[in-house]
């Protein structure tokens, strides 16, 4: 009798699925690291009054004023608020 020997089929099955799941784990880890780096870099980009589209808040305010969406008083008030932050 040979203890621990199961004919080789089980060993191949465990190795195959173990390797497959290990690849999935590494892909998930790499994806997570890339996601964290992108979030951190996006956070630093948005801190300068920029929106997700890359326009500065003051530029958007000027566009809204030019379209007539804001009065002069509203524009000046919002402009002062943006320049303070």
DAPEMO-V995688 format. One record per residue. RES is the residue in one small letter. PHI is phi in whole degrees, -180 to 180 (999 if undefined). PSI is psi in whole degrees, -180 to 180 (999 if undefined). Layout:
# DAPEMO-V995688
res=[RES,RES]
phi=[PHI,PHI]
psi=[PSI,PSI]
This chain:
# DAPEMO-V995688
res=[x,x,x,x,x,x,x,x,x,x,x,x,x,x,x,x,x,x,x,x,x,x,x,x,x,x,x,x,x,x,x,x,x,x,x,x,x,x,x,x,x,x,x,x,x,x,x,x,x,x,x,x,x,x,x,x,x,x,x,x,x,x,x,x,x,x,x,x,x,x,x,x,x,x,x,x,x,x,x,x,x,x,x,x,x]
phi=[999,-114,-80,84,-103,-120,92,91,-66,-67,-62,-66,-64,-67,-66,-64,-74,-62,-66,-63,-69,-65,-63,-61,-63,-66,-63,-64,-64,-64,-60,-63,-63,-63,-62,-63,-63,-66,-64,-66,-72,-68,-62,-74,-70,-79,-74,-93,78,-93,-99,-62,-79,96,-85,-75,-60,-65,-62,-65,-61,-63,-63,-63,-66,-65,-77,89,-77,-126,-83,-63,-65,-63,-60,-63,-64,-67,-62,-62,-64,-67,-69,-74,-93]
psi=[138,111,141,-4,124,23,-2,-23,-41,-39,-43,-41,-44,-40,-42,-51,-33,-43,-40,-46,-32,-40,-43,-42,-46,-38,-42,-41,-46,-43,-44,-44,-44,-42,-45,-44,-43,-41,-42,-40,-34,-38,-40,-30,-37,-10,-14,31,15,148,179,-27,-8,-3,145,151,-37,-37,-42,-41,-43,-39,-44,-39,-42,-33,-12,14,-20,149,169,-38,-44,-44,-49,-41,-46,-36,-44,-39,-42,-42,-24,-31,999]
